[in-house]
Amino acid sequence: MEILQSVHLPTGIWLSNAVGRLFLGLLYLLFEEYPRLAAFFLARPAPPVLSIRGRGLGNIVRLSVLFLPLALISSFHFPTKDPVLGGRYVVSRCWINDVDISPGDCSDSVIERVYFDRGNHCAVLYHGGEKMRLGNFVYDPKSSLVRVSWYYPATANDTLTARAGVFPGGIGLDGRMGGRPIRMELARKP
């Protein structure tokens, strides 16, 4: 689990998260201290220190406090979840080198779970959860081709290239992992 927590996120995600939290804090203060803020911002007798000429321009400056963070959040494009592959899967059947490998086998080289996550990340967990592969995937919906390039562990240089077939309740992958043929039936996990 420590490995998944050490994956660094792009700067845009951190920035968007910080702006969102600041905006939520501002909304909290706005609702919590509304009478005092209304008296301060909407008071007519005492002009503010910064004098803004024109009533309309003054209102625009006041409203920009609320809408500027919203504009910053909406300008960032979050990674989309792939509608076909995205999700968590449990391996119901697996064949490597045309040999049926039972998911209930106690061997640590049996693939147990597969995750296709936002940002085109893929995680494959083996039996016991101590062994895993992390990578980035590219999915071509026209040809139904999935290509996963592994970046963890560093020695994993065998790319997974497979065709994805969708069936009710899951997907099937049929292709090659490195030099070995591989077929998997993956049941979607809620």
C-alpha positions in Angstrom: 0.0 0.0 0.0 3.0 2.3 0.6 3.8 2.1 -3.1 0.4 3.5 -4.2 0.7 6.3 -1.7 4.1 7.3 -3.0 2.9 7.9 -6.5 3.3 11.6 -7.3 0.4 13.4 -8.8 0.8 16.2 -11.4 1.1 19.7 -10.2 -2.3 20.7 -11.8 -4.1 18.3 -9.6 -2.5 19.6 -6.4 -3.1 23.2 -7.5 -6.7 22.5 -8.3 -7.2 20.7 -5.0 -5.7 23.7 -3.1 -7.9 26.2 -5.0 -10.9 24.1 -4.3 -10.2 23.9 -0.6 -9.7 27.6 -0.4 -13.0 28.2 -2.2 -14.8 25.8 0.2 -13.2 27.6 3.1 -14.3 30.9 1.7 -17.9 29.6 1.3 -17.8 28.3 4.9 -16.8 31.8 6.2 -19.4 33.4 4.0 -22.2 31.4 5.4 -20.9 31.4 9.0 -20.2 35.2 9.2 -22.8 36.4 6.7 -24.3 39.2 8.8 -20.9 40.8 9.6 -19.7 40.3 6.0 -22.9 41.8 4.6 -22.5 44.8 6.9 -18.9 45.2 5.8 -19.2 44.7 2.1 -22.6 46.2 1.5 -22.4 49.1 3.9 -23.1 52.4 2.2 -22.1 55.1 4.7 -18.4 54.0 5.2 -16.6 53.9 1.9 -13.9 51.2 1.8 -10.2 52.0 1.9 -9.9 51.1 -1.8 -12.2 53.4 -3.6 -13.6 52.0 -6.8 -15.4 54.4 -9.1 -18.7 53.3 -10.3 -21.2 51.1 -8.5 -21.1 48.3 -11.1 -17.3 48.0 -11.0 -17.4 47.7 -7.3 -19.9 44.9 -7.4 -17.8 43.1 -10.0 -14.7 43.3 -7.7 -16.8 41.9 -4.8 -18.2 39.1 -6.8 -14.8 38.2 -8.2 -13.9 37.0 -4.8 -16.4 34.1 -5.3 -16.2 33.5 -9.0 -12.4 33.7 -9.6 -11.7 30.5 -7.7 -14.6 28.8 -9.6 -13.0 29.9 -12.9 -9.7 28.5 -11.9 -11.2 25.2 -10.9 -13.2 24.9 -14.1 -10.2 25.6 -16.3 -8.4 22.5 -15.1 -9.2 19.4 -17.0 -9.3 16.4 -14.7 -8.3 13.0 -16.0 -11.4 11.2 -17.4 -12.4 7.8 -16.4 -12.4 5.5 -19.4 -16.1 4.4 -19.8 -15.2 1.0 -21.2 -12.2 -0.1 -19.1 -12.3 2.1 -16.1 -12.9 0.3 -12.8 -11.9 -2.5 -10.5 -11.8 -6.1 -11.6 -11.3 -9.5 -10.1 -9.7 -12.1 -12.3 -12.3 -14.9 -12.8 -10.2 -17.0 -15.2 -6.7 -16.6 -16.6 -4.6 -18.5 -19.2 -0.9 -17.9 -19.6 0.9 -19.8 -22.4 -2.5 -21.5 -22.9 -2.4 -23.1 -19.5 -5.4 -22.5 -17.3 -4.3 -20.9 -14.0 -6.9 -21.1 -11.3 -7.5 -17.8 -9.4 -7.7 -19.9 -6.2 -4.2 -21.2 -6.6 -1.9 -20.2 -3.7 1.0 -19.3 -6.0 2.3 -15.7 -5.7 2.5 -15.4 -9.5 -1.3 -15.7 -10.0 -2.9 -12.4 -11.1 -5.8 -11.7 -8.7 -7.0 -8.1 -9.3 -6.7 -5.5 -12.1 -7.5 -1.8 -11.7 -7.9 0.6 -14.7 -7.9 4.0 -13.0 -8.2 7.7 -14.0 -5.3 9.3 -15.7 -4.8 6.0 -17.6 -3.1 4.2 -14.7 -3.2 0.4 -14.5 -2.4 -1.7 -11.4 -2.2 -5.5 -11.5 -2.1 -7.2 -8.1 -0.9 -10.8 -7.7 -2.1 -13.3 -5.1 -1.4 -12.2 -1.5 -1.1 -8.5 -2.5 2.6 -8.3 -1.9 3.5 -8.5 -5.6 2.2 -5.9 -8.0 2.8 -4.1 -11.3 1.9 -0.5 -12.0 1.8 1.1 -15.4 0.1 3.4 -17.8 -2.4 2.2 -20.4 -3.6 3.4 -23.7 -6.9 2.2 -25.0 -8.0 2.5 -28.6 -11.8 2.2 -28.8 -11.8 1.7 -32.5 -9.7 -1.4 -32.5 -10.4 -2.3 -28.8 -6.6 -2.6 -28.3 -5.2 -2.0 -24.8 -1.5 -1.4 -24.3 0.0 -1.2 -20.8 3.6 -0.1 -20.3 4.8 -0.9 -16.8 6.8 1.5 -14.7 6.9 -0.5 -11.5 8.8 -2.6 -10.7 11.7 -1.2 -12.7 12.6 -4.7 -14.0 9.1 -5.2 -15.6 9.8 -4.4 -19.2 7.3 -6.8 -20.8 4.4 -4.7 -22.1 0.9 -6.0 -22.1 -0.8 -5.7 -25.5 -4.3 -7.2 -25.7 -7.7 -6.8 -27.3 -10.5 -6.0 -24.9 -13.9 -7.6 -25.3 -16.8 -6.3 -23.2 -19.4 -8.7 -21.8 -22.1 -8.1 -19.2 -20.4 -7.8 -15.8 -16.8 -7.5 -17.0 -14.3 -7.5 -19.8 -12.0 -10.0 -21.4 -8.4 -9.4 -22.4 -6.7 -11.5 -25.1 -3.1 -10.8 -26.1 0.5 -11.0 -25.1 2.4 -9.9 -22.0 6.0 -9.8 -23.2 6.6 -12.9 -25.2 3.8 -15.0 -23.6 0.2 -15.3 -24.7 -2.3 -14.3 -22.0 -6.0 -14.4 -21.8 -8.0 -13.1 -18.8 -11.7 -12.8 -17.9 -12.2 -10.0 -15.5 -15.4 -9.6 -13.5 -16.2 -6.0 -12.6 -16.0 -5.4 -8.8 -18.4 -2.8 -7.4 
